Amino acid sequence: MKRPEIINHKIVNSVEQLARFLKRGDIFRKPRGATQYKFEELVQEQNIVICENLDTHRSEEIYFNSPVFRLMMI
């Protein structure tokens, strides 16, 4: 079951919604996950978010329907 996150006083239910709040270089992670990701780009026509996995330093594509991610304040 997806759990909404509240970011900047707004409810976020999907990766797509979260990506609209992010700026290039923002750091975030999966719920209950340790791996951190750096936001690079929202690609709406392909329904993906492109980010860098900070553990492997490789680019990854995350689909909009993935579980909600949470911003990390660093």
C-alpha positions as CSV (number, residue, x, y, z in Angstrom):
1,M,0.0,0.0,0.0
2,K,1.4,3.4,-1.0
3,R,1.8,5.9,1.8
4,P,1.6,9.6,0.9
5,E,4.5,11.8,1.9
6,I,4.0,15.5,2.9
7,I,6.7,17.7,1.4
8,N,6.6,21.5,1.8
9,H,3.1,21.2,3.2
10,K,1.9,19.4,0.1
11,I,0.8,15.7,-0.2
12,V,2.9,13.7,-2.6
13,N,1.5,10.3,-3.8
14,S,3.9,9.4,-6.7
15,V,7.5,9.8,-7.9
16,E,6.1,12.1,-10.7
17,Q,4.6,14.5,-8.1
18,L,7.8,14.4,-6.0
19,A,10.0,15.2,-9.1
20,R,8.0,18.4,-9.6
21,F,9.3,19.7,-6.3
22,L,13.0,18.7,-6.9
23,K,15.7,20.8,-8.4
24,R,18.8,19.3,-10.2
25,G,21.2,18.0,-7.5
26,D,18.6,17.5,-4.7
27,I,19.2,14.3,-2.7
28,F,16.4,11.9,-1.9
29,R,15.9,8.2,-0.9
30,K,13.4,5.4,-1.0
31,P,11.2,4.9,2.1
32,R,13.1,2.7,4.6
33,G,16.0,2.6,2.1
34,A,19.6,3.6,2.8
35,T,20.7,4.3,-0.8
36,Q,20.6,8.0,-1.7
37,Y,19.9,9.4,-5.2
38,K,20.7,12.7,-6.8
39,F,17.9,14.1,-8.9
40,E,18.9,14.9,-12.5
41,E,15.8,15.1,-14.8
42,L,12.1,14.5,-15.1
43,V,11.3,13.0,-18.5
44,Q,7.5,13.3,-18.8
45,E,7.2,11.9,-22.3
46,Q,8.8,8.6,-21.1
47,N,7.2,8.6,-17.7
48,I,10.6,8.4,-15.9
49,V,12.8,10.3,-13.5
50,I,16.5,10.2,-14.1
51,C,18.8,10.2,-11.1
52,E,22.3,9.3,-10.0
53,N,22.7,6.4,-7.5
54,L,25.2,7.9,-5.0
55,D,26.4,4.4,-4.0
56,T,27.4,3.3,-7.5
57,H,27.6,6.8,-9.2
58,R,25.6,5.4,-12.1
59,S,22.5,7.0,-13.7
60,E,19.2,5.2,-13.0
61,E,15.7,5.5,-14.4
62,I,12.8,5.4,-11.9
63,Y,9.2,5.0,-13.3
64,F,6.5,7.4,-12.2
65,N,4.5,4.6,-10.6
66,S,7.3,3.6,-8.2
67,P,6.7,4.0,-4.5
68,V,7.0,7.5,-3.2
69,F,10.5,8.8,-2.3
70,R,11.4,11.0,0.6
71,L,13.7,14.0,0.4
72,M,16.8,13.9,2.6
73,M,17.9,17.1,4.2
74,I,21.7,17.3,4.1
